[in-house]
Amino acid sequence: MKNTLNPVWQTFSIPVRALCNGDYDRTIKVEVYDWDRDGSHDFIGEFTTSYRELARGQSQFNIYEVINPKKKMKKKKYVNSGTVTLLSFAVESECTFLDYIKGGTQINFTVAIDFTASNGNPSQSTSLHYMSPYQLNAYALANRRTRPYSPPRPCSPEPQCPVSPRQ
């Protein structure tokens, strides 16, 4: 944020693995800087938290005092260099293919490979592989007669995930 003493930062996302490697109590250190055009950004202060604390969401527990250790050492009446308030926190679970399988998803899978040249050149109308702009070829008709594919439901946040992700 430029030119403001009360910035509101853009929402961002970060994988839990990068944030705390799945350790919800691991200390997370946040450093706050004042942006300068010339690149010599000024250190305002820092605070620590954890994933578990952040997960409480917006509350009185997620207002952090930004402390500059050097200022704190020099000034007896130093309180803080400002505060950071968490406005939102959301966890989006990404289910893996294995999560769906472990959750009971069943898959019917069939593969057919036709290596014969006897079906003819697909650019000629006499070929079984011919792609006519007006009608389906024999293979497309056969596929249409089979049961239609219905994709699995999209994965949603943790409580509705087929199985709970590993921590």
C-alpha positions as CSV (number, residue, x, y, z in Angstrom):
1,M,0.0,0.0,0.0
2,K,1.3,3.4,-0.9
3,N,0.7,6.8,0.8
4,T,-1.5,5.6,3.7
5,L,-1.1,5.1,7.4
6,N,-4.1,2.7,7.5
7,P,-3.5,0.2,4.7
8,V,-5.9,-2.5,3.8
9,W,-4.0,-5.2,2.0
10,Q,-5.3,-7.3,-0.9
11,T,-6.5,-10.7,-0.1
12,F,-3.9,-13.4,-0.9
13,S,-3.7,-17.1,-0.6
14,I,-0.8,-19.3,0.5
15,P,-0.7,-23.1,0.8
16,V,-0.7,-24.5,4.3
17,R,2.4,-26.5,3.5
18,A,4.3,-23.2,2.6
19,L,2.9,-21.4,5.6
20,C,3.5,-23.9,8.4
21,N,4.2,-27.3,6.8
22,G,1.0,-28.7,8.3
23,D,2.1,-27.8,11.9
24,Y,-0.8,-25.6,13.0
25,D,1.1,-24.4,16.1
26,R,4.4,-23.4,14.3
27,T,5.3,-19.8,14.9
28,I,4.7,-17.6,11.9
29,K,6.6,-14.3,11.9
30,V,5.1,-11.4,9.9
31,E,7.3,-8.4,9.1
32,V,5.7,-5.0,8.1
33,Y,7.5,-2.5,6.0
34,D,6.8,1.0,4.7
35,W,7.2,1.0,0.9
36,D,9.6,3.5,-0.6
37,R,9.8,4.2,-4.3
38,D,13.6,3.9,-4.4
39,G,13.4,0.3,-3.0
40,S,14.8,1.2,0.5
41,H,11.7,0.0,2.3
42,D,11.6,1.0,6.0
43,F,11.1,-1.7,8.6
44,I,8.0,-0.8,10.7
45,G,7.9,-3.8,13.0
46,E,6.9,-7.4,13.3
47,F,4.6,-9.8,15.1
48,T,4.2,-13.6,15.5
49,T,1.2,-15.8,15.2
50,S,0.3,-19.4,14.2
51,Y,-2.0,-21.1,11.8
52,R,-4.2,-22.1,14.7
53,E,-4.5,-18.5,15.9
54,L,-5.2,-17.2,12.3
55,A,-7.9,-19.9,11.9
56,R,-10.0,-18.2,14.6
57,G,-10.8,-15.7,11.9
58,Q,-11.7,-12.1,12.5
59,S,-11.9,-11.6,16.3
60,Q,-10.2,-9.8,19.2
61,F,-7.7,-12.6,19.2
62,N,-6.5,-11.6,15.7
63,I,-5.4,-8.0,16.3
64,Y,-1.6,-7.9,16.4
65,E,0.6,-5.3,17.8
66,V,3.4,-4.5,15.4
67,I,6.6,-4.2,17.4
68,N,9.9,-2.7,16.3
69,P,12.4,-4.4,18.6
70,K,15.0,-1.5,18.1
71,K,12.5,1.2,19.1
72,K,11.3,-0.9,22.0
73,M,14.9,-1.2,23.4
74,K,15.5,2.6,22.9
75,K,12.2,4.1,24.2
76,K,10.8,3.3,27.6
77,K,7.3,4.5,26.7
78,Y,7.2,2.7,23.4
79,V,4.0,0.7,23.0
80,N,3.9,-0.4,19.4
81,S,4.3,0.9,15.8
82,G,0.7,0.1,15.0
83,T,-1.6,-2.9,14.8
84,V,-2.6,-5.4,12.1
85,T,-6.1,-6.7,12.2
86,L,-7.1,-9.9,10.4
87,L,-10.2,-9.2,8.4
88,S,-10.8,-12.7,6.9
89,F,-9.4,-16.2,6.9
90,A,-10.6,-19.1,4.8
91,V,-9.4,-22.6,4.3
92,E,-10.0,-24.2,0.9
93,S,-9.4,-27.9,0.8
94,E,-8.1,-29.4,-2.5
95,C,-9.0,-33.0,-2.7
96,T,-6.7,-35.3,-4.5
97,F,-7.7,-38.2,-6.8
98,L,-6.8,-40.6,-4.0
99,D,-9.2,-38.7,-1.6
100,Y,-12.1,-39.4,-4.0
101,I,-11.1,-43.1,-4.3
102,K,-10.7,-43.5,-0.5
103,G,-14.1,-41.8,-0.2
104,G,-15.8,-44.5,-2.2
105,T,-15.8,-43.1,-5.8
106,Q,-16.0,-45.9,-8.2
107,I,-14.5,-45.7,-11.7
108,N,-15.3,-47.8,-14.7
109,F,-12.5,-47.5,-17.2
110,T,-12.3,-48.9,-20.7
111,V,-9.6,-48.4,-23.3
112,A,-9.7,-49.5,-26.9
113,I,-6.9,-49.0,-29.4
114,D,-7.4,-49.7,-33.1
115,F,-4.1,-50.2,-34.8
116,T,-5.5,-51.6,-38.0
117,A,-5.0,-49.7,-41.3
118,S,-8.0,-51.6,-42.8
119,N,-10.4,-49.0,-41.7
120,G,-9.1,-46.6,-44.3
121,N,-7.9,-43.1,-44.5
122,P,-9.9,-40.8,-42.2
123,S,-10.0,-38.1,-44.8
124,Q,-12.0,-40.3,-47.1
125,S,-15.8,-40.9,-46.7
126,T,-15.4,-44.7,-47.0
127,S,-13.3,-44.9,-43.8
128,L,-14.9,-45.8,-40.5
129,H,-12.9,-43.0,-39.0
130,Y,-14.1,-40.3,-41.5
131,M,-15.0,-37.1,-39.7
132,S,-18.0,-35.8,-41.7
133,P,-19.2,-32.3,-41.0
134,Y,-22.8,-33.6,-41.4
135,Q,-23.0,-36.9,-39.4
136,L,-21.2,-38.9,-36.8
137,N,-18.9,-41.7,-38.0
138,A,-19.4,-45.4,-36.8
139,Y,-17.1,-44.9,-33.8
140,A,-18.8,-41.8,-32.6
141,L,-22.2,-43.4,-33.0
142,A,-21.0,-46.4,-30.9
143,N,-19.7,-44.1,-28.2
144,R,-23.0,-42.2,-28.1
145,R,-24.9,-45.4,-27.4
146,T,-22.9,-46.1,-24.3
147,R,-23.8,-44.6,-20.9
148,P,-22.9,-40.9,-20.8
149,Y,-20.0,-39.8,-18.7
150,S,-20.9,-37.9,-15.5
151,P,-17.9,-36.2,-13.9
152,P,-17.4,-36.4,-10.1
153,R,-18.7,-33.5,-8.0
154,P,-16.2,-30.7,-7.4
155,C,-14.3,-30.9,-4.2
156,S,-15.5,-28.5,-1.6
157,P,-14.0,-27.3,1.8
158,E,-13.0,-29.8,4.4
159,P,-16.2,-30.9,6.1
160,Q,-17.8,-32.1,2.8
161,C,-14.6,-33.7,1.4
162,P,-15.0,-37.4,0.8
163,V,-12.3,-38.1,3.4
164,S,-10.5,-35.7,5.6
165,P,-7.1,-34.7,4.3
166,R,-4.0,-35.7,6.2
167,Q,-2.6,-33.1,8.5
